[in-house]
Amino acid sequence: MQKYINKLKDFNELVMFEHSVFSLPFIFIAMIVAADGWFGFWLLLMGALAAVSARNFAMGLNRYADIDIDSQNPRTKNRPNADGRLTPSAILIFTVVNAIIFIAVAYMINPLAFYLSVPILVVLGSYSYFKRFSSMAHVVLGVSLGLAPIAGVVAVQASIPAWSALLSLGVIFWVAGFDLLYSLQDIEFDKKNNLYSIPSRFGSEATLFISSLFHMLSVIFWALFVWVAELGIFAFVAVIVAALMLRFEHHIVRKDFTKIDMAFFTVNGYLGFAFFILIVLDKIVS
């Protein structure tokens, strides 16, 4: 029994399940706005399953593709894919199973969700290879998580309204921006191994500037989302809170690169949660 428990722990470490906090709030924000309130327990379950299986697929494929890179990087050499705790075949099976779960869940939601399921998986999987030939990998990661609000609104109303595209664009630039900050940790390793991250190609100062620009765009698109969706005062407060938290994140990173983990995990995790709570409050009082 302990053997299986340890293996589950290894898979949990492989995909870092706790990082689902980045996409889950925005899936449910889209679902709440699309339903104009509570969308039901069935869609809550389906939305959570779709989000977790899609993320497991993306992370599993990324770890499978990066076995050679992770095993050489001092920061990642102790990951289960790099130190041998999980074999390549086990990781591949895990990835395929989660892809099947995602497609099956999409089928149970509605026809549009099912038709979009495979293209979404293609986008999610492409990130794993982009950094080997393009500095746009950060944006591809943003697009991968930015699909979350689109998936949420499709689940509720089987369409893609303009406000959901604006919410999605905000998520795209938010994720791309904080991924740029996170990748500063590997700047020397990426240079040495000819990986196409923006920090390794353009340096830390340019990376900080581009990240700031991306996060400014996030706030603009989120403000447009609130306006186009005709939400209330709490939704606008959500945008202001997000802007302040992003400003704090950049302050932390600029002051001390060793605090990047704090900026990446803590600040961004709370940002999504705060945004979600304020949207819920907006719907309660409206």
Steps between C-alpha positions, in 0.01 A plus 500: 500500500780742592656439159186624325469798734858598422432466128197730531720750682750480215230576242373784716852643513534447125203718407501723812124478550498806726581716196142444381423815702616698197233377258209375714384842627472638148308198372246552775495879451400443137237245604351733763476792258361280221234355730437838667554327833508138614547254214418174684688214663522295179692771315709564811611137494550494122689829504734381774561166325567671168741750656694241699523243218605765246768631732620148585529429127697820436732453798547129432597562138727786604681283754526216245645731235736666750659190654833581335486868602374447855764238575776754425353806669602524871162657581300212348724193521309365801164494324345150462550504122867591532615285792341176377217466753258500204593329175438669162238237415313560827497876435378445144218270614399757764494769230289296257252397771444864596449595136231233471334621822496858370342401168243280677405780740467744209270251325277487808477882519377595151586452129703824467713406800562159341593647159748738666656241731764363263610843366533616862722199580716580195554855629573375851751248372682743270655691790719202585695543176489874426788595729732286291462730200308817594499767772122512460470200733400735784206628295404144400481413871281806546271387220481153657367638829308773321280232347358435849239782493399402145449143615294623795260711296466229232398254773218728614359652181670319208624828348792741530377854581728803466544547875643148536762575234603811695520303825708240317739762357551632852594151619732446202709809576485439876641149464757597236612785723553293812660218301759752380579586861518130594736424210755752633610218734629300204660777297855360513391139449285600198791690345735206547251252351378722215141518623290781359372673812467878486738546798774295332458686170444857615622521860337566836421871456318444171315207659385715791380769258310254277345334807384840627353580156317167491354561845385848401318338207346247742350777711370682190333187360351410839358852530350465151357162600322656800366784281382284208344241733319787678616394844486714814723677747648187660620383159680829445650463848625156389690664213651762733604232751658296219693806380633569851602137549682493167679821595604338829620190312733709285625687805593169666684365195688821422617524858621141533503225234513239777140595582373395155332188641305717745392733222408215267308270735369715784408829335352349183314233696333763718430720198281239331321419824435867582372567147262204529364603842436856385314381189285276720427799728414708195240245394359469851438873542392573141 
